[in-house]
Amino acid sequence: MAAEKKKILMTFDLKEQKRALLDQTFGEIAEVSILPDLTGSERQRKLEEADILFTWNMPREMREEEIRNLRRTRLVQLVSAGADHVPYSALPPGVIVAANVGAFAEPMAEHVLAMTMALSKRLLPLHNKLAKGEFDQRSVSKYLHGGVCGILGYGGIGRAVARRMKAIGMKIFAINSSGKTEEAVDFIGTLNDLNTVLQAADVVVIALPLNKHTHGLIGTAELRRMKPDAILINVARGAIVDEAALYRHLKDYPDFMAGIDAWWIEPFGQGEFRTDFPFLTLPNVLGTPHNSAIIPGIMSDAIREAAKNIKRYISGEPVKGIINPADYDG
């Protein structure tokens, strides 16, 4: 007798080609329903029957009472790599939440490299001077070869960044949760070693998850431990860095530079983009609209990777990217 198909409920809509992708992935092992297609009693029934929730931005795609109706759900698979937006307290007890780890790593690492190079070579300020007729040939740029790249968060994104930074001759000082890695690095530690990495680094890349351990991790004291001409790149979450402290530091240390892709108030979480300080008026800041992962086909690739993780779960194989809710609650 064939096993009963698992019921997957997707909280976001898909174009036909992406629906075909899911059909190819799950075949005969699962039945997929699309929540935006459902209304009334059918919507309610599918919520109550769902074994697996496949979601992008759950709080904006579902009402809280609907989340509480996920009585059978045992896996919540995210399309996103970050998991700080999940309403853990509303989920059924014992549910597994899995982030889409590594799905966006390669384009994000390219973006980090681009921001680092643009800042270190002062490309935007020099371009703006030329546009005003000023030929500043004596401006000195930062030389990265032989320097240290500190990577806070040594998962898929951090490792992809390290490969690129090694290619330009930088040493790698990394931090992860275990303080161990099989990768060839010059230093590996945990958050307890944060000061060591900050003091040594010429470039610091933030690729950490935002949780109760990392919220506000980089404040005034941490910034002052960094070199006065260091480069800070944040492609993770804005709230890992104290916004006011960073702005003050950039004003007080004009040779210090920041590449900001992840902001404090963004449309994904808060419905708008806004800053409390005029970062984008500073010559030592380069900003992008949290699009470091956006390349052609990236959503299809990310959905495919997340779907593979769901297939692992259905097949009884180890699930990647499992989140510990205790890191987010309390």
N, C-alpha and C positions, 0 to 999 in steps of 0.2 A: 504494500500500500504506500503510495507516494506521500511524502511529508506535506503538511498543509503549508501553503505559501505564506510567507511573512507579509504583513501589510505595512507598506511604507507610505507615509503622508508627507508630501512636500509642501512647505509653507510659502513658496514663491513660484511664480509662473515661469514657464520655459517655452522657448520657440520650438517649432516642430523638430528641427535637427537635433536639439538637445534632448528632447523626449525620446527620439530614436536611439540616442546614445545610452539612455537609461535602460531601454528595452534590450539593447545588446548586452548590457552589463548584467542585468538580473535574470533575463530569460524566463525560465520556469520556476525560479526560486522565490520570487516576490511579486506582489501586486502593488503598483504605484498609483496613488491618487494625488491630485494637485488641488491643494486647499483653495486657491482663488477661484477654481471652477465650481466650487460647491456652495450651496446655500441651504438654509432651513434645516429640516430634519436630517437630510443626507449629510450635511456638513457636521452636525452633531454626532451622527453615527460613526462617521469616519474618524473623528477625533477620539471617540471612546474605543474604537477598534484598533487604532494604530499601534503596531508593535515598535515601529521605528519612526522617529521624526527627523526629517531631512530639512535643515533650516539655514537661512542666511542671516536674518535680523529678527529673531523671534518676537521681541517686544513690539516691533512695528508691524509684524505680519499677523499677530494673533492677539486677541484680548486676554487679559489675565485669567478670566473665568474659563476660557477655552484651554489655556495651558493646564489649569487644574483638572480638566476633564480627560487628560491623557492617562487614563487609569491603567491601560495595558502596556504603555510605552516603557521599554527597557533600554533603548539607545536613542540619544539625541546626537545626530551627526551634524556638525557645523560645516558650512562651506568656507567660512572665514578661519584664518589661523588664530586670531584673537578670540578669547572666550570671556572677556570682562563684561559683555552686554547680556549674558544669560541670566534670567531670573531664577536662580537656583532654588530659592525657597518655595517657589510655586510648582516645582517639578515633583513627580511621585518619588517616594523614598526608594533609594537603591538604584535609580536610573543612572546609566553610564552616559557621560557627556564627553564627546570626542572632538577635539579641534582638528582642523585640516592642516596638520603640521607639514611644513616644507613645500606646500602646493604653490606658493608665490615666491619661493626663495630666489630663484635665478634672476628674474627681472628686478627684484628688490635689491639684490646685490649689485647689479649693474648701476642702478640708480644711486646707491651709496657711493660707488666708485666715481660716478659722474659728479655728484655733489662735492665729494672730497677734492677731486681734481680742479673743479671750477673755483672752489674757495681757496685752495692752496696756491693756485696760479693767479688769483684775483681777476678772473676773466670778466666778471660783470662790472666791477669798478673801472677797470682799464678800458673796457668797451665804452662805458658811459663818458669817460674822459675824452676818448677819441671823438665821440659824437659831438662833444663841445669844442673840438678843435685843439685839445691838449694832448701833445705827444709825449707821454711820460715814459721815456725809454729806460729810466734809471730805477723804476719801481722794482723792488726785490720781492720775489715770490718764495713760497715755502718749499723746501726740498724734502720729499717724502722718503726717498730711497735710504735705507739704513735706519729709519725711524721705527717707532712702535705704534701699532694699531691695537688699541684695546677694544675688545668686543664683549659687550655686556649682553649675555644670552647666546650660548653657543649651540643652538639647535640648527635646523636646516638653513635659516637665513644667515646666522652667524658663520656657519661653515662655508657657505657660498661666498660671503664677504671675504673671509680669510683667504680663499683661493685667489681672489682678485688682488688683494693687498699683498700677498706673497709674490705675485707676478711682477709687482713694481718694486720689490725688494724690501718690503716692510717686515718687521718681526711681529709675531702675534702673541698678545697677552689676552687670555680669554677667561670668562666667568660663566659657569653653569651651575645647576643645582647640586651636582654630585662632586664637583672638583676633579673630575676624571674625564679623559677623552682618549680615543684611539688615534685621533688626528695628531699630526706632528705640529706642536705649538711650542713657543718659547716659555710660556707660563700658563698654567691652568689653576683656577681656584674657584671658590664660591663667593657669595655676596660678602662673606667675612673678610675677603681679600680685596674689596672694592678700592680701598685707599691705595693699595699697592699698584693696582692697574691704572687708576686715575693719575697718580704721580708720575708714572713711567711713560704714559701715552702721549704721542703727538697727535693722534686721531683717536677719538672715542666714538664707537658706534653703538647705539642703543637698539637692541633687538630682543628685549625681554618682554614677557607677557606682563600686562598690568594686573596686579592683584594686591592683596593687603600687605604683601612683603615689599612690593616695588613702588607703590603709590608714594610720590614725593621723594623718591630715592635720591635724586640729584637736586640738592639745594645749595644754599650759599656756601656752606663749609666744603662740600664736595667740589664745587666749581673752583673755589680758591686753592684746592689741592692740585688742580690741573695746571699745566704749563701756561704761562700768560699768552702764548701764541698757539695754543692747542686748537683743534677743530673738533666740535661736537656735532655728530650727525644723529638725528632721531627719526627712525622709520617705524617705530613701535607704537607707542601711545603718548600723547602729550602730557598726561598727568603723571608720568614717571619723573618728569622734571618740574620743579617749582617755577611757575611762569614768571612771577615777579623777580625771583632771584636770578633767573637767566637774563632777563632784560637788564637788570642793574649791572650784572657782570659784563655784558656786552658793551654797555655804555662806559663802564669804568676801565675796561681793558680792550681798547680798540683793535689790538692785534689778535685777540681771541675771536674765533669765528664759529658760526653755527649754521648748519643745514637742517632746516625744519620741514619734514614731510608730514609728521603727525602733530596735530594741533590740539589745543585744550577744549575748544568748542567747535564741533564739526557737524555737518548735516546728518551723518549716519546715526549718531547718538542723540544729538540735541536739536536736530532739524534746521540748524543754521551754522554759518561760519562767522566767528567773531573772536577778536583778541582783546584783552584788557590793556595791552601795551602796544605801541606802534613799532613792532619788530621790523616790518617791511620798509620802514624809512631808514633803517640802519645800513651802512655800507658793508658791515661785516656779517650780514645775514643773507642767506639764500633760501627762499621758500618755494615749496611746491604743494599742490592741493591734495595731499595724501593719495597720490596716484603712482607711487613707486612700483606697484605691481602691474599696472595697466599696460598691457601690450596686446596686439591682435591675438584672439583666441584664448586669452587667459581664463575667461570664465568657463569655457568648455573644458579646458585642462583641469581647472580646480574642481569642477563638478565631477569630472571623471575620477580624480584622485579620491574625493570624498566617497563616491559610489563604490570604489574598490574597497574602502574601509568598511562600508556597510556589508559588502559581500564577505569580507573576512569575518565579521560578526555572525552573519547567517550561517557561514560554513564552520563556525566553531574555532576559527583561527584567532591568534592574538590581535586585538584592536590597537591601532596606533593612536597616539595623541590623547590618551585618556586624561581628563582633568580631575584634579582633586578639589571638590567643592569647598573644603576647609580652607583652601588658599584664597577663596573669594568671600566667604561668609564670615561675619564677625569682625 
